Amino acid sequence: MIRLEYKNPDGTSESIDAELRELKGQDKVKGAFLSFLAFIALACVSVFIPVAHFILVPLFFGLALYFAYSAFQHTLEVGEFVFTCPSCNHKITSKKQRVKEALKLHCPNCRHQVYIRAVG
């Protein structure tokens, strides 16, 4: 468990407990490879769509490269946690996800953007 912190509109900060794991090289490569394979599979399937495959195959290939690179850039994996929106006090549940540095979430109730970062 590690402490995560976010700032309220009045400038004060609150903290939450969540699981945080640093991604090693093997985990980063695995995530990038799975992302790449998913889009290459879509490119292979789109070959059989008449006329549209001239656009879809290069599009999916480009997306495969982009999302594989993006997935490789992730350095942290944040576990599931619940926190209160600093603007409207609505409970927000964050699922397990991979991030680069800070976690950026949007409140579904008031659309307030919350940046959460690790403390210490």
Helices and strands as residue ranges (DSSP letters): E 2-7, E 13-18, E 20-22, H 25-46, H 53-73, E 76-78, E 81-84, E 91-94, E 97-99, E 103-106, E 113-118
